[in-house]
Amino acid sequence: MLLQAQAAGGSFFASPIFMLVLMFVIMWFFMIRPQRKQQKAIEAFRNSLEAGAHVVTSGGIYGTVKEVINENGRSIVVLEVASGVKIKVDKSSVFADMSANPAQQ
């Protein structure tokens, strides 16, 4: 009698647990995976920063990288924002390379 009730109850694919797992897999595939790819690309860009690159910070400051220095375990980028005007920003605040798009400089 118990076997008949289980057989009539439906398949594994209709179970709520399967639907929950399926929903998580779909969310991972469309949301989490692309975000991780983007974070890795930004991190690779930050690690490849060198003098002469035209960048923009998260605060919207456009500048040219003059040097990248490590002070007390922190990475700092020295940007020239105008002729002779240099500022220090944290490397993690630099997020875009404007070298490929000179119209934005």
C-alpha positions in Angstrom: 0.0 0.0 0.0 2.9 2.4 0.8 4.6 1.6 -2.5 1.4 2.4 -4.4 1.1 5.8 -2.6 4.7 6.7 -3.5 4.3 5.7 -7.1 1.1 7.7 -7.4 2.7 10.7 -5.6 4.8 11.8 -8.6 8.4 11.6 -9.7 11.6 12.9 -8.2 11.6 15.8 -10.7 8.4 17.2 -9.2 9.7 17.3 -5.7 10.2 20.7 -4.0 13.8 19.9 -3.1 14.7 19.3 -6.8 13.0 22.6 -7.8 15.0 24.4 -5.1 18.3 22.9 -6.3 17.4 23.7 -9.9 16.6 27.3 -9.1 20.0 27.7 -7.3 21.8 26.2 -10.3 20.1 28.5 -12.7 20.8 31.5 -10.4 24.5 30.5 -10.2 24.8 30.1 -13.9 23.2 33.5 -14.8 24.2 35.7 -11.9 27.1 34.5 -9.8 29.3 33.0 -12.5 29.4 36.2 -14.7 30.0 38.4 -11.7 33.0 36.3 -10.7 34.4 36.5 -14.2 34.0 40.3 -14.1 35.7 40.5 -10.7 38.6 38.4 -12.0 39.0 40.6 -15.0 39.1 43.8 -12.9 41.6 42.2 -10.5 43.8 41.2 -13.5 43.6 44.8 -14.8 44.6 46.2 -11.4 47.5 43.9 -11.1 48.7 44.9 -14.6 48.6 48.7 -13.9 51.8 50.4 -14.9 53.0 54.0 -15.5 51.4 55.7 -18.4 48.0 54.1 -18.3 45.0 56.4 -18.5 42.5 55.3 -15.9 39.4 56.4 -14.0 38.7 55.9 -10.3 35.5 54.8 -8.6 35.1 58.5 -7.6 35.1 59.6 -11.3 38.6 61.0 -11.3 40.4 60.7 -14.6 44.2 60.6 -14.6 47.4 59.0 -15.8 49.3 56.5 -13.7 52.7 57.8 -12.7 53.7 55.0 -10.4 52.4 52.1 -8.4 53.9 51.7 -4.9 53.4 49.3 -2.0 53.3 51.0 1.5 52.7 48.9 4.6 51.1 46.1 2.6 48.7 48.5 0.8 48.9 49.1 -2.9 48.8 52.8 -3.8 48.6 54.4 -7.3 50.0 57.9 -7.9 47.8 59.6 -10.5 48.6 62.8 -12.4 45.2 64.5 -12.8 46.5 67.7 -14.3 49.9 69.0 -15.4 52.0 68.7 -12.3 49.1 67.7 -10.0 49.6 64.3 -8.5 47.3 62.4 -6.1 47.5 59.1 -4.3 44.6 56.7 -4.5 44.1 53.2 -3.3 44.7 50.6 -6.1 41.3 49.1 -5.4 39.5 52.3 -6.4 40.9 52.2 -9.9 38.5 50.3 -12.1 38.7 51.3 -15.8 41.3 51.8 -18.4 40.7 54.8 -20.6 43.8 54.3 -22.8 41.6 52.6 -25.5 39.1 55.5 -25.5 41.0 58.8 -25.9 37.8 60.8 -26.3 37.0 60.3 -22.6 40.2 61.8 -21.4 
